[in-house]
Amino acid sequence: MLLLQKEFPLLKSYTLPSYHIKYTKSSKYLKLKLLLSVPSIISAVKKEEKMVAEIVEKEQLSGIISDNRFGVYHADIPSVYVTHQLNVLSGVTTFITSKIHQKIIKKFTECWVPDFNDKQNLSGNLGHLNDTKINIKYIEPLSRFKKQELALKYDLTVLLSGPEPQRTLLESKLLQELKQFNGTILFVRGVFSDESIDVPQNFIIKNYLLANELERVLNQSKVIISRSGYSTIMDLLALEKKAFFIPTPGQFEQEYLAKICEKKGIAPFANQQNFSLNDLEKLQNFKGFKAKETALDLRLFKLFQSK
């Protein structure tokens, strides 16, 4: 929310209740931790349903677009759920978690999946179902960024993101492993802080960047190291960048997406614990992301027009 408020300072905003999802240092205990979070998630969803009802009445809304928020819909106005995870990977419990998520999606008027509905899709089995009664529309990948022909300034840009403590663990790992990297490294820490850290001379540290700044530096970067989150993948596609992925430990979705990108010859990956500087040599065998011409179909928004 803080980042969105910085990006759009003139827009009114409401803070929805947190789902209080906690992550662990060890991926071994992550599933148990998430399971223990279920009661707090259910409580938060009930609170946000009530809050949304009040906002709809107060602001006289004509429609809702929910980005993976389970309770952000209203029975009296068109409500759209945006997700690339029609199937929710969770190991041996994938069938159960997927069916629960699909049941939630059915409460919405439509489900918009930001992906291609063909063999060039990015999400694989996550965003595609063989048979479903869900009203799905594939709206093609979305990104706030555009490719620009700028001179390369950074040999390597590190994008840190995601929940703690895994963000900090990856930061420590990369600061150690990349000390001997021969080139200029931009390190975007992904924290809202004025804290400074000691780094080698070839490192440039930014705690966070706003969208226009991030767009510029990514266009000026030769290679990106990041998590394999879906939003990041869509951004890298739009910018046609070469990337190396390090999935968040225990996040089945990120591990699956990284494997898809590797299988398609787009980008290599390594797990967080085993990553080393030598892994970057794999990049020479991968083509990077190549975008194809896309345009958001504005007819989608006719859903929100009064009849």
Secondary structure as GFF3:
##gff-version 3
##sequence-region A 1 307
A	DSSP	alpha_helix	2	7	.	.	.	ID=ss1
A	DSSP	three_ten_helix	27	29	.	.	.	ID=ss2
A	DSSP	alpha_helix	30	36	.	.	.	ID=ss3
A	DSSP	alpha_helix	38	59	.	.	.	ID=ss4
A	DSSP	beta_strand	64	67	.	.	.	ID=ss5
A	DSSP	beta_strand	79	82	.	.	.	ID=ss6
A	DSSP	three_ten_helix	91	93	.	.	.	ID=ss7
A	DSSP	alpha_helix	94	105	.	.	.	ID=ss8
A	DSSP	beta_strand	110	113	.	.	.	ID=ss9
A	DSSP	three_ten_helix	124	126	.	.	.	ID=ss10
A	DSSP	beta_strand	136	138	.	.	.	ID=ss11
A	DSSP	beta_strand	156	159	.	.	.	ID=ss12
A	DSSP	alpha_helix	166	177	.	.	.	ID=ss13
A	DSSP	beta_strand	185	188	.	.	.	ID=ss14
A	DSSP	beta_strand	203	206	.	.	.	ID=ss15
A	DSSP	alpha_helix	211	219	.	.	.	ID=ss16
A	DSSP	beta_strand	223	226	.	.	.	ID=ss17
A	DSSP	alpha_helix	230	239	.	.	.	ID=ss18
A	DSSP	beta_strand	242	245	.	.	.	ID=ss19
A	DSSP	alpha_helix	252	263	.	.	.	ID=ss20
A	DSSP	three_ten_helix	277	285	.	.	.	ID=ss21
A	DSSP	three_ten_helix	298	304	.	.	.	ID=ss22
###
